[in-house]
C-alpha cells in the first residue's frame, strides 16, 4: 500500500501545472511548455501504471492511511488506467493542435490553466473510489469547462454557456442529493463498500436494503445521462459544441461525455443496477430505450444538419448510444465492447472535430453549402478526415468496427431477451453515419471550390508554421485510432480484463477493503441464494 | 424532524423549479441557487434524527457534546454539506459573473431573445 501513492500524481500533476500556468499568465511559451510536459507525464504515468498491473491488478492509495470505508480511496485498475491513458493522450493531441490557435490569445492566458484543471477533474473522476469524490471531480471538471466555453465572450457563447451551466448545475444538485440518499440508506459512499452492501442486499446493520434504493439509482442514472447526453437529455449538447472554439469543442467531445458513461460503467453493474436491485426493472427497461433512441435519432438529426460541426455533434450523441447499448445488456462482453468503443470514440471524435477546425480554417466556413474542393487544396487533411470517418462508420480494419462488432454480436446472442432490436438499430445507425459523413465528404472534399476567392490556400511560410501543429495533433489522433484498430486483439484483451469483474468486483473489493470482504454467494436450491459473509462490518447474516 | 426537513426541501425545490421555468435569466439563476440549498438541507436529513427513543420515551437529544447522548448524530453528512456549499458558492459566483458579462454585452437578460440568435440552420436541399 505504501508504494502505491504515486497514482495520486495523475491528479496532482495537472493541478500543479494549472497553478503554475495561472501564475505565469502573460508568458505563453512557459505556459505551453508546462502544459505539454505535464500532459506527456500524465500519458506516461497512465501507461506505466497499466503496464505494472496484472490482469486483475488493482492499485489502491488510501488517503492519509485511513482504512477504506472511512477514508478516501484512490483506485487505479484496468478500467481507470485504460481510460486515463486514452483521455490524457487525446488531451495532449488536442493541446498540440491548439498551440497556434487564436483562442489562446483571446483568453488572456487562461486557456492553459483551464485546460489542465479540466484534465485534473477528468483524471480525478476516473481514479476516485467513492461517490462523493466523484461529485467533487465532476464539479472541478465542469467549472473548468464552463469557463472554457465562454473564453472569448461572444454573445452566442455567453448565452450557450448559460444553458450549459444551467443543465449541469441541475444535474449536479441531483447528483449530490443522490449521493446523500445512498449514504442515508447504506451508510457508505465507497464504491467497494457499496458493492458489498448491494451484493448482500443489506445495510451494514443487517436490515434489508430499502426498495427506494432503486429510485436513488434512477436519480443517479438521470445525472450521468445528462453528462453523457443520452436521448431525452441531449438537447444542451449540439448548440454548446457549435459556439465554442474548435479545440475546446474537440476536447469536450473527446472527454466530457465519456466521463458520464464511465461513471455508469463503473457504478451500474456493481451497485446501481445489480441483479438484486434490478428486480424493479427500471434500469433494465429504461437504458435499452435510451440507447436505441439515442443511436437512431442522433443519426437522423445528423442527416438534417447543414454544418459540418453540427453534423459531428449529432453523430457524437448518436454514437454515445452504442456505449449505452453495451451498458443496457450489462454482460462482461458487452461492457468490454462499451469500454473499447469509449476509447475509440474519444480518439475518433476528437480527430473529426479537429479536422473540422482545419476545414473551417481552409474554407472560412463549415457550412456544407459553402464548402467544396478541399481534396485538391489539402490532400493530407482529406486522408486524415477519411480515416477518422471510416473509423466512426465502423469498417473492418479500423477501430470502430471492433467495438461495434462486440456490441452487435452480444446483442444478437441475447436476442431472446429482445436485444436483437438494439443490434438492428445499431446497424441502421452505422448506415445513417455513413450517409451523414458521406454527405460531408462529398460536399466538402469533392466538387468545385465554391465561392471563388473565399477558399484560402496556405502558401506563405508563416501560415505553414501556424498550420503545422494542427496537422501534428490531428495525425497523432488518427494514428492512435489506427493503432487501436490494427492492434484490436491486444486492446480488446485489455478491455475484457477491465470489465470481466465489473458485475462481481471481487478483486476490486479485495484490494480496497482487504481480502475476504466480498460476500461469496452460495447457491442453495434452485432460485434462492443464501449469503455467507466472510468478513464484513455488519456481523452475521 | 425528518418529515419537517422533507417538507422544507419539497417547498424549496418547488419554488426553485417555478423560478427555473421563468423566461428571465436572473430568476433562473436564483432558482438554481435555491435548488442547491434544498439539496444541502436534504443531505442534513441523512445524519439521522436528534429525536430518538431512549428508555421507551421519545426525547429530543441535544448536541452530542452538551448532553451525554449515547447516540450522537452522524457528522459525515455535515462534512458533505460543507463541501457542497463551497462548490455551489463557486458556481454561484461564476453564474453571477456570467450574468453581468451577458448583461454588459446585450443589455437585457431575457432568455427568449438570447435563444433567438442561434437557431440551427437546417438543410433543405442536398
Interface residues (C-beta under 8 A of the other chain):
Chain A: X132 X135 X136 X139 X143 X146 X147 X150 X153 X155 X156 X158 X159 X160 X161 X162 X165 X166 X169 X170 X172 X173 X174 X176 X177 X179 X180 X181 X183 X184 X238 X239 X242 X243 X304 X305 X306 X307 X310 X367 X368 X439
Chain B: X20 X25 X28 X32 X35 X36 X38 X39 X40 X42 X43 X45 X46 X76 X77 X80 X83 X84 X87 X90 X91 X94 X95 X98 X101 X102 X105 X106 X114 X115 X117 X118 X120 X121 X122 X123 X126
